[in-house]
Amino acid sequence: GLSITIDASAPSAPSAPDLATASDMGTSGTDNITNDTTPTFTGTAEANSTVTLYDTDGITVLGTATATGGDWSITASALADGTHTITAKTTDIAGNTSAASTGLSITIDATRPTATIVMADTDLMAGDEASVTITFSKAVTNFTNADLTASNGSLSAVSSSDGGITFTATFTANNIDDDTNSIAVDLTGAIDTAGNNGTGTAVSANYTIAMPAAPGAPASVTATAANEQANVSFTPPTSNGGAKITGYTVTSSPGGITATGTASPITVTGLTNGTAYTFTVSATNSAGTGAASAASAAITPYAASSDDGPSTPTTPQSTAVVE
């Protein structure tokens, strides 16, 4: 006679799909984030049953395979960028289909990282520093100064405090006059979590570098006489030449006696009592020393009186201002 088997029982649901290690690209082989748009999934099911893989909606079929000996492997059809929940069902040889397996959440990210470069100041003098901010479209690793090129200057080591999206550094301009400069990022060195590396180059806006000039002349020079010395006051020049003023020099006439300082007033010593003097002031920066100011009005140092009372000058003390 004819022997038949009636099987109306649905098989057990297969195991949750597992993203194959070879398909789990990027910084981790276990984070289920990948740039592989046709990844391979593996799992177990009733031996010799047919396993069907589904996308998030539970309807879209991504592939089928036979669970030979209970093990199955399916390479999915193309998945779009984004998060997907992958499930599987198994159909036994009698045609009974199981419930869906537990879902596996994966992220497909096949988009390469891009970057923008912004300098805090694009109008620089030689030796100036400017903050540089490099912002990637997503978190990246493996990005270092080796991926950066800066025209006519140097960059400090890049660092990130937000997990690799934003990097900062300090640019220091060389001693040069150049109106055409930029900072470039080689994007091929930056790798995102899914394993995508950038492509091409990102370039900053143009920045200029100018050499500083010597500062202008100080103004409003006044001198006040004392015993064998004079206190000389002045106002800084209206132009520092594009670089910080590092010092001032006061010069007497006659005698060419000098004194230096970093701010007004400056005391000139070694003068001769009874001799009338005028004074000029010049400013110095990294480019050199600028022109001398107009001379002050003449003053005459004096010796203190020998009595016990207040000191009086041997000649009338004078204070003058020259604009």
Residue pairs with C-beta under 8 A, 6 or more apart in sequence:
5 94
7 92
7 94
7 96
8 94
8 96
9 96
10 92
10 96
10 97
10 98
10 99
11 45
11 46
11 49
11 90
11 91
11 92
11 96
11 97
11 98
12 46
12 90
12 98
13 88
13 89
13 90
13 98
13 99
13 100
13 101
13 102
14 43
14 44
14 45
14 46
14 49
14 51
14 67
14 72
14 88
14 89
14 90
14 98
14 101
15 43
15 44
15 45
15 88
15 101
15 102
16 43
16 87
16 88
16 101
16 102
16 103
16 104
17 41
17 42
17 43
17 53
17 86
17 87
17 88
17 101
17 104
18 41
18 42
18 43
18 104
19 32
19 34
19 39
19 40
19 41
19 104
19 106
20 39
20 40
20 41
20 42
20 73
21 29
22 40
23 34
23 36
23 39
23 40
23 41
24 30
24 31
24 32
24 33
24 34
24 39
25 34
25 35
25 36
25 194
25 195
26 33
26 34
26 35
26 191
26 192
26 193
26 194
26 195
27 141
27 191
27 193
27 195
28 193
31 193
32 104
32 105
32 106
32 107
33 106
33 107
33 109
33 193
33 194
34 106
34 107
34 108
34 109
34 194
34 195
35 108
35 109
35 110
35 194
35 195
35 196
36 108
37 78
37 79
37 80
37 108
37 110
38 75
38 76
38 77
38 78
38 79
39 75
39 76
39 79
39 106
39 108
40 73
40 74
40 75
40 76
41 53
41 73
41 74
41 75
41 76
41 86
41 88
41 104
42 71
42 72
42 73
42 74
43 51
43 71
43 72
43 88
43 101
44 67
44 70
44 71
44 72
45 51
45 67
45 70
45 72
45 88
45 90
45 98
46 67
46 70
46 90
46 92
46 98
47 67
47 68
47 69
47 70
48 66
48 67
48 68
48 69
48 93
49 66
49 67
49 90
49 91
49 92
49 93
50 64
50 65
50 66
50 67
50 90
50 91
51 64
51 65
51 66
51 67
51 72
51 74
51 88
51 89
51 90
52 61
52 63
52 64
52 88
52 89
52 90
52 91
53 61
53 62
53 63
53 64
53 74
53 76
53 86
53 87
53 88
54 60
54 61
54 62
54 86
54 87
54 88
54 89
54 100
55 61
55 62
55 79
55 84
55 85
55 86
56 83
56 84
56 85
56 86
58 87
58 100
62 74
62 76
62 77
62 79
62 86
63 74
63 75
63 76
63 77
64 74
65 72
65 73
65 74
66 72
67 90
72 88
76 86
79 108
80 108
81 108
81 109
81 110
81 111
82 107
82 108
83 105
83 106
83 107
83 108
84 105
84 106
84 107
84 108
85 103
85 104
85 105
86 103
86 104
86 105
86 106
87 100
87 101
87 102
87 103
87 104
88 100
88 101
89 97
89 98
89 99
89 100
89 101
90 97
90 98
91 97
91 98
107 194
108 194
109 138
109 192
109 193
109 194
109 196
110 194
110 196
111 137
111 138
111 196
112 187
112 192
112 196
112 197
112 198
112 199
113 136
113 137
113 138
113 140
113 187
113 190
113 191
113 192
113 196
113 197
113 198
114 136
114 137
114 187
114 198
114 202
115 134
115 135
115 136
115 137
115 185
115 187
115 190
115 198
115 202
116 134
116 135
116 202
117 132
117 133
117 134
117 183
117 184
117 185
117 202
117 203
117 204
117 205
118 132
118 133
118 135
118 204
118 205
119 130
119 131
119 132
119 171
119 183
119 204
119 205
119 207
120 130
120 131
120 132
120 133
121 128
121 130
121 131
121 207
122 130
122 205
122 206
122 207
122 208
123 207
123 208
124 130
124 173
124 207
124 208
124 209
124 210
125 173
125 209
125 210
125 211
125 212
125 242
125 243
126 173
126 174
126 175
126 176
126 177
126 209
126 210
126 211
126 212
126 243
126 286
127 172
127 173
127 175
127 212
127 243
127 286
128 172
128 173
128 209
129 170
129 171
129 172
129 173
130 170
130 171
130 173
130 207
131 168
131 169
131 170
131 171
132 155
132 168
132 169
132 170
132 171
132 183
132 204
133 166
133 167
133 168
134 158
134 166
134 167
134 168
134 169
134 185
134 202
135 165
135 166
135 167
136 143
136 164
136 165
136 166
136 167
136 190
138 165
138 192
138 193
139 163
139 164
139 165
139 192
139 193
140 164
140 165
140 190
140 191
140 192
140 198
141 164
141 190
141 191
141 192
141 193
142 189
142 190
142 191
143 158
143 164
143 167
143 189
143 190
144 158
144 189
145 155
145 157
145 158
145 169
146 189
147 185
147 186
147 187
147 188
147 189
147 190
148 155
148 158
148 169
148 183
148 184
148 185
148 186
149 183
149 184
149 186
150 171
150 181
150 183
150 184
151 178
151 180
151 181
151 182
151 183
152 173
152 174
152 176
152 178
152 181
152 209
153 171
153 172
153 173
153 174
153 181
153 209
154 171
154 172
154 174
155 169
155 170
155 171
155 172
155 183
156 169
156 170
156 172
157 169
158 167
158 168
158 169
159 167
159 168
159 169
160 166
160 167
160 168
171 183
173 209
174 209
175 211
176 209
176 211
177 209
177 210
177 211
178 208
178 209
179 206
179 208
179 209
180 206
180 208
181 206
181 207
181 208
181 209
182 203
182 204
182 205
182 206
182 207
183 203
183 204
184 201
184 202
184 203
184 204
185 201
185 202
185 203
186 201
187 197
187 198
187 199
187 200
187 201
187 202
188 197
188 198
188 199
188 200
189 197
189 198
190 197
190 198
191 197
210 242
211 242
211 287
212 241
212 242
212 243
212 285
212 286
212 287
213 241
213 242
213 287
214 241
214 284
214 285
214 287
214 288
214 289
214 290
214 291
215 237
215 239
215 240
215 241
215 243
215 245
215 283
215 284
215 285
215 290
216 237
216 238
216 239
216 240
216 241
216 283
216 290
216 291
217 237
217 281
217 282
217 283
217 290
217 291
217 292
217 293
217 294
218 234
218 235
218 236
218 237
218 248
218 281
218 282
218 283
218 293
219 234
219 235
219 237
219 238
219 293
219 294
219 323
220 233
220 234
220 235
220 321
220 322
220 323
221 232
221 233
221 234
221 279
221 280
221 281
221 293
221 294
221 295
221 296
221 321
221 322
222 232
222 233
222 234
222 296
222 297
222 319
222 320
222 321
222 322
223 230
223 231
223 232
223 233
223 277
223 278
223 279
223 296
223 297
223 299
223 319
223 320
224 230
224 231
224 233
224 299
224 317
224 319
225 299
225 300
225 301
225 302
225 313
225 317
225 318
226 301
226 302
227 273
227 301
227 302
227 303
227 304
227 311
228 269
228 270
228 271
228 272
228 273
228 301
228 303
229 267
229 268
229 269
229 270
229 271
229 301
230 252
230 267
230 268
230 271
230 277
230 279
230 299
230 301
231 265
231 266
231 267
231 268
232 250
232 259
232 264
232 265
232 266
232 267
232 268
232 279
232 281
232 296
233 264
233 265
234 248
234 264
234 265
234 281
234 293
235 264
236 245
236 264
236 283
237 245
237 283
237 290
240 283
240 285
241 285
241 287
241 290
242 287
243 285
243 286
243 287
244 285
244 286
245 283
245 284
245 285
246 262
246 284
246 285
246 286
247 260
247 261
247 262
247 283
247 284
248 260
248 261
248 262
248 263
248 264
248 266
248 281
248 282
248 283
248 284
249 258
249 259
249 260
249 281
249 282
249 284
249 289
250 258
250 259
250 260
250 261
250 266
250 268
250 279
250 280
250 281
251 257
251 258
251 279
251 280
251 281
251 282
251 292
252 258
252 268
252 271
252 277
252 278
252 279
253 277
253 278
253 279
253 280
253 295
254 275
254 277
255 271
255 272
255 277
257 268
257 270
257 271
258 268
259 266
259 267
259 268
259 269
260 266
266 281
268 279
271 277
271 301
272 301
273 300
273 301
273 302
273 303
273 314
274 300
274 301
274 302
274 314
274 315
275 300
275 301
276 298
276 299
276 300
277 298
277 299
277 300
277 301
278 295
278 296
278 297
278 298
278 299
279 295
279 296
280 292
280 293
280 294
280 295
280 296
281 292
281 293
282 289
282 290
282 291
282 292
282 293
283 289
283 290
284 290
293 322
294 322
294 323
295 322
296 320
296 321
296 322
297 318
297 319
297 320
297 321
297 322
298 318
298 320
299 317
299 318
299 319
299 320
300 313
300 315
300 317
300 318
302 312
302 313
302 314
302 315
302 317
303 314
304 311
304 312
305 311
305 312
